Amino acid sequence: MSTFILALVAGAVIGLALGALGGGGSVLAVPALIYLLGFSPASATTASLIIVTATSATALYAHARDGNVAWKTGAPFALAGIVPAFLAGAASGRLPAAALTAAFAAIAALAALRMLRPTESAPPERIRPAKAAVTGAGLGAVTGFLGVGGGFLAVPALVSVLGLRMRQAVGTSLLVITVNSLAALTARTGAGGDVRWEVIAPFTGAAILGAWDGKRLSTKISGQRLQRIFAYVLLAVALWMLMDVIV
C-alpha cells in the first residue's frame, strides 16, 4: 500500500475518533506516523501537532455550531495550558528517540485506561478554579511534550472538575486541544526536523473529513461503546510501542 493511501486511511480513522469522542484520536497519530509512515519520534510529534491543530479546529466549529461548547468555562481552562504547552513543545525535541517513544507509550496506556473508566458529571458546587487551572496547565504540558491533543484527559476533567455535561465536555475539549496544540506548534516553528508535507497534507485532509463524520456518528451510537472499543485499540498500540523500546 502506498504512503499516500496509508496517510489517508490513518487520517480518516483518527479524525473519526476525534470528532466522535472529542479527543483520544490524536493519540494514535504519533504511532501511525512512526510505524506506518516512517517518521522519527521527534518529527512525528511535530507532524501530529499540525494534524491535531487543523482537525480539532474543524471539529470545534461543528460542535460550536450546535451549541456544545462552553466558551466562558472552557476558555480559562484552555488559556492555563498555553505557556506549559509552549515550553514543553520547545523541550520535547531535545529528548532521545527511545525516551520520547517510552513516554508516549506510557501516556497512551494511561489514556486507554482512563477511557475504560466511567465518567460521571460533577455538581456545579464542586467546581474549583485553582484545580481547573492546574489541570489545564498539565494538559498543555502533555500536548506540547508528546504532540497529542490531550482530549482523553480533557473530557473527563471538564466533566469532573468543571461540572459540564458529557456532550458539552466533548465540544469544549476541542477548544482546549486547539489552543494547546497551536501553542506547542508555535514553539516548534523553525526547529527543523523532517516535516514531510506530502504525507502530512493528505493525512490532515482525511482527518478533517473524518472529524465531520465522527461528529455525526456521536449522535447515533453510544459514546461509551465507541470509547471502550477505541480504548482497547489504544492499549494494544501502547504495549506495542513499549515492547519496541524494550526489545
N, C-alpha and C positions, 0 to 999 in steps of 0.2 A: 504494500500500500504506500502511495506517495506521501511525502511530507505534507503537501498541501491538503490532501484528504484527511490525514491524521489530525491536522490542525483544525479542520472544520468539524470533525466528529467530536474531538475533545472540547472544543469551544462550545458546541451545542449542548453537550452534557452538563458542563459547568454553568452555563447561562441558565439552563433549565432549573438546576438546583438553586441557584442564586435567586431567581425570580420566584420560585415556589416557596422557599424556606427563609428568604431574607438573609442568607448567609450560609456558610458551610461549603458551597460550591467552589469558592475561591481556594479552599484548602487543597483541592485536587489539581489546581492549575500548576503548582510548582512541580509535583511528581510527574504530571503529564508532560511538562516541558523538559524535564530531565530525562525520563526513561523512554518517552515516545519520540521526542523531537530533538534530543541530543544537546540540550543546553547544559552549561555548567551550573552548579547550585547558585552561585552569585548572580549569573546572568538570568537564571530562571526566576529568582525573586524580583529582579528589576522588571522583567517582562511581565510577570504576574501582576505587579502594581499597575502597569499600563492597562492590562486587560481588565483588572478589577475596577479601576477608576472609571473607565468608559462604560463597563457593563452595569456597575452599581448606579451611576448617574442616570442611565436609561431606565433601569428598573425603579429608581426613586421617582422619576417623572410619572411612571404608570401608577404607582401607589399613591402619589400625591394627588393625582387627578381624581382618584376615588376617595380622597379624604382620609387615607390611612396613615398619614404622617403627622405626628405630634411635634410641630415645629418649635413651639415655645419650650417644651420639655426636653426635646432631643438636641436642640442647638447648644445649650451649655455643656451637655454630655459630650457632644462631638468636639466642641472647642477645647475641652480639657485634654483631648488627645493629640492636638496639633503639635505642640512642642516635643512631647515624647516620641511621636511618630517621626518627626524631622530628625531628631538626634539619633534614634535607633536606626533610621534609614541610612544615615551617614556612616554609622559604625559597622553596619552589617557587612559591607564589602571587605572589611579587614579580617574577617574570620576565615580560618581554614575551611576547605570544602567539606571535609568529614564532620567537623564540628557543626557547621550550618545544617548539614543533612540530618545529623542526630537530633539537633534542636527542633528541626521541623518535624521529624518523626514523633518526637515527644508531644509537641503541640497538636499534631494531627490525632494522636491517640487520645489526648485529653478532649479534643473536640468530639470524637466519636463517643466516648464515654458520657460526655455531657449531654449529647443528643439523646442517649438512651434513657436518661433520667427525665421523669415528667416535670414540666414547669407549671407552677401554679401562680395565678395572679396574686399580687400583694395588695392589701387595702391601702388607700391613699395616706393614712396616718403613718405608715411605715417608711415613707419617703424621707431619705436623709441626704441633703445636698452635699455634705462632705464626703459621704460614701460614694455618691454618684460621681463626684469629681475624681476621686481616687480610682474608681472603676474605669471611668472614661480615659484617664491617663494611662492606665495599664493596657487597655485595648489599643490605644495609639502606639504604645511601645511594641506590642506584638505585631501590629500591622507594619511598622517601619522595619522591624528586625527580620521578619520572615516573609514579608511580601504578601501577606494574606489580609483579607478584609476584616477578619475578626467577628463576623456576624454570628458565628456559632457561640460566641461568648456574649455578644451584644444583645441578642434577642432575649435570653434568659435574664440578663442583667436589667434590661429595660422593663421586664415583667416584674421581677422580684424587688428591684431597688426603686424603680420609679412608678410601679403600680400600673403599667399600661396593659391593656388587653392584648391578647396574642396577635391578632391581626394588625393592630396599631403598632405593636412592638416590631413586627416584621418590616413594616413600611419605614418606621423611624430608624431601624438598624441600618437601612440603606443610606440614610443621611450620614450616620456615623462612619460607615465604611467609605463613602465617597470623600468626606472631608479628610479622614486619616490617610487614605491611600494617596490622595493628592499631595498632602504634606510630605509623606515619605518619598514619593516620586520626585518632588521638588528637591529634596536633599540629595538624591542620586543623579540629578541632572549634571552632565559634564564629567561624571566619574569614570567614564569609559565603559568597557565591557562589551560583550557580544550582543548587541541589540539587532536581532535579525527581523527586520520589518516584513520580509517576505513570508515569515511564519506568524509573527505577531498580528499582522493585519487581518488575515483570514480567521485566525483564532478569535480575535476580538469581535469581528463581524458576526461570526456564528454564535458567540456568547451573547451578544446583544439581542439577536433574534430569538435565541433560546430563552433569554430572560423574559421576553414578552409572552412566550408560550408558557413558561413557568408560572407567571402571574395568573394566567387563565386557569392553569392546572390546579393552582392552590384553592380555587373556588369550587372545584369539582371532586377532588379526592382529599381524604382525611390528611391533614398536615402531620399528624402523629405517625401515620403509616409511612408516608414519604420519608419522614425524618428517621425512622428506625431502619428502613432499607438503606438509606444513604449512610447512616452511622456504621452499619456493618461493612459496607464497602470501604469506608474511610479507615476503619480499624484494620482491615486487611492491608490497605496501602501503607499505613503507618508501620505495621510489622514487617512488611517487605523492605521498606526503606531502612529500618533499624538493622535488619539482617544484612543488608547491603553494606552498611557501615562496619558491622562486626566482622563479616567474612572478607 
